[in-house]
């Protein structure tokens, strides 16, 4: 699968004597003004991943700054986006569904709002994820996938939980007191974090989120690969082996140009020195005492 993203459009093009390319998808605010269809918004959020919300808000942030795209749950359902937020004591798996923002939220008069058929269907889809994952075997399989993403980290032994998010509709639909009250009540009663697309835009304007790399997932395994290389790798080459993380041709060229010793990593040496070099690289910088 060909890698996309900011560092392909810019650095890879420069490395191959090509001019920088325009973003492969518009950012979310521009997409809301010019695009239609759910797929267009999935692609916008994958390319401009800083708009994706942190639902757990853990102080360690998103593990590796990775977002999994179209992650297949052990239940057979497929999420639009999934990621892991951590602390030193807890791991939280976040599963997010997005819908076409043109879908209506409410039907009926503004002072007596009722959920539209499409809104009900979206809520039921995410509720089904949660219901299915109450099966201990399926929940264990989900956690096992994310433990593989943790690699050599000791955080794998921490307690785990799952939270759910639904990005649906426009804030312009919550105008009347009754609509706002109905929306707030849904937030409290569903156990699902509801967000409108405008909410994501406003959050980004008020507190710009970190740019994240968006990963494709292959099962069984799972194995991960860069689908949208939007930011420099964080520390994945220190925790994961080449059996868990596959690096495509374009992504490899860019990552090597940033100073990551992928040859050593592919030989089985973790890149634990500044996340870019194997620890043995120190000896080439600081010769042993008594040598010249």
Long-range contacts (C-beta under 8 A, 24 or more apart in sequence): 1-216, 1-225, 1-227, 1-248, 2-248, 2-250, 3-225, 3-226, 3-227, 3-228, 3-229, 3-248, 3-250, 3-251, 4-46, 4-47, 4-227, 4-228, 4-229, 5-47, 5-213, 5-214, 5-226, 5-227, 5-228, 5-229, 5-230, 6-47, 6-211, 6-228, 6-229, 6-230, 6-231, 7-229, 7-230, 7-231, 7-232, 7-254, 8-229, 8-250, 8-251, 8-254, 11-254, 11-257, 11-258, 12-250, 12-253, 12-254, 15-253, 15-254, 15-257, 16-253, 23-47, 23-48, 27-51, 28-197, 28-200, 28-201, 28-204, 29-201, 32-101, 32-197, 32-198, 32-201, 36-100, 36-102, 37-100, 38-98, 38-99, 38-100, 41-98, 41-100, 41-101, 41-197, 42-69, 42-80, 42-98, 45-81, 45-98, 46-214, 46-227, 46-228, 47-214, 47-228, 47-230, 48-230, 49-209, 49-211, 49-212, 49-213, 49-214, 49-228, 49-230, 50-204, 50-208, 50-209, 50-210, 50-211, 50-212, 51-200, 51-201, 51-203, 51-204, 51-209, 52-81, 52-83, 52-96, 52-200, 52-209, 52-212, 53-165, 53-193, 53-195, 53-200, 53-203, 53-209, 54-85, 54-94, 54-209, 55-85, 55-92, 55-94, 55-96, 55-163, 55-165, 55-193, 56-85, 56-92, 56-94, 56-163, 57-85, 58-85, 58-86, 58-87, 58-90, 58-92, 59-87, 60-85, 60-86, 60-87, 60-88, 61-85, 61-86, 61-210, 62-210, 62-212, 63-149, 63-150, 64-149, 64-213, 64-233, 64-234, 64-235, 64-236, 64-239, 65-210, 65-211, 65-212, 65-213, 65-231, 65-234, 66-149, 66-212, 66-213, 66-214, 66-215, 66-224, 66-236, 67-212, 67-213, 67-214, 67-215, 68-214, 68-215, 68-216, 68-217, 68-224, 69-214, 69-215, 69-216, 69-217, 69-227, 69-228, 70-216, 70-217, 71-95, 71-217, 72-217, 72-219, 73-129, 73-132, 73-133, 73-138, 73-142, 74-138, 74-141, 74-142, 74-145, 75-129, 75-132, 75-133, 75-135, 75-138, 77-125, 77-128, 77-129, 77-132, 79-129, 81-214, 83-212, 84-146, 84-149, 84-150, 86-155, 86-158, 87-158, 88-155, 88-158, 89-158, 89-159, 90-158, 90-159, 90-160, 90-161, 91-146, 91-150, 91-155, 91-156, 91-158, 91-159, 91-160, 91-161, 92-160, 92-161, 92-162, 92-163, 93-142, 93-143, 93-146, 93-160, 93-161, 93-162, 93-163, 94-162, 94-163, 94-164, 94-165, 95-126, 95-129, 95-162, 95-163, 95-164, 95-165, 96-164, 96-165, 96-166, 96-167, 97-122, 97-125, 97-126, 97-165, 97-166, 97-167, 98-166, 98-167, 98-168, 99-166, 99-167, 99-168, 99-169, 101-168, 101-169, 101-170, 101-196, 101-197, 103-168, 103-169, 104-169, 104-173, 105-168, 105-169, 105-170, 105-173, 105-174, 105-183, 106-173, 106-179, 106-182, 110-175, 110-176, 110-178, 110-179, 111-176, 111-178, 112-178, 113-176, 113-178, 113-179, 113-182, 119-168, 119-169, 122-166, 122-168, 123-166, 123-186, 123-190, 123-192, 126-164, 126-165, 126-166, 126-192, 127-190, 127-192, 129-164, 130-162, 130-164, 130-191, 130-192, 133-162, 145-219, 145-222, 148-221, 148-222, 148-244, 149-222, 149-224, 149-240, 149-244, 150-239, 151-236, 151-239, 151-240, 151-241, 151-244, 152-238, 152-239, 152-240, 152-270, 153-239, 163-193, 164-191, 164-192, 164-193, 165-192, 165-193, 165-194, 165-195, 166-192, 166-193, 166-194, 166-195, 167-195, 167-196, 167-197, 167-200, 168-194, 168-195, 168-196, 169-196, 169-197, 170-196, 170-197, 170-198, 171-196, 171-198, 171-199, 172-198, 218-246, 225-251, 226-251, 229-254, 229-255, 232-258, 233-258, 233-260, 233-275, 234-275, 235-275, 237-262, 237-265, 237-270, 237-271, 237-275, 237-276, 238-270, 238-271, 238-272, 238-275, 239-270, 241-268, 242-266, 242-268
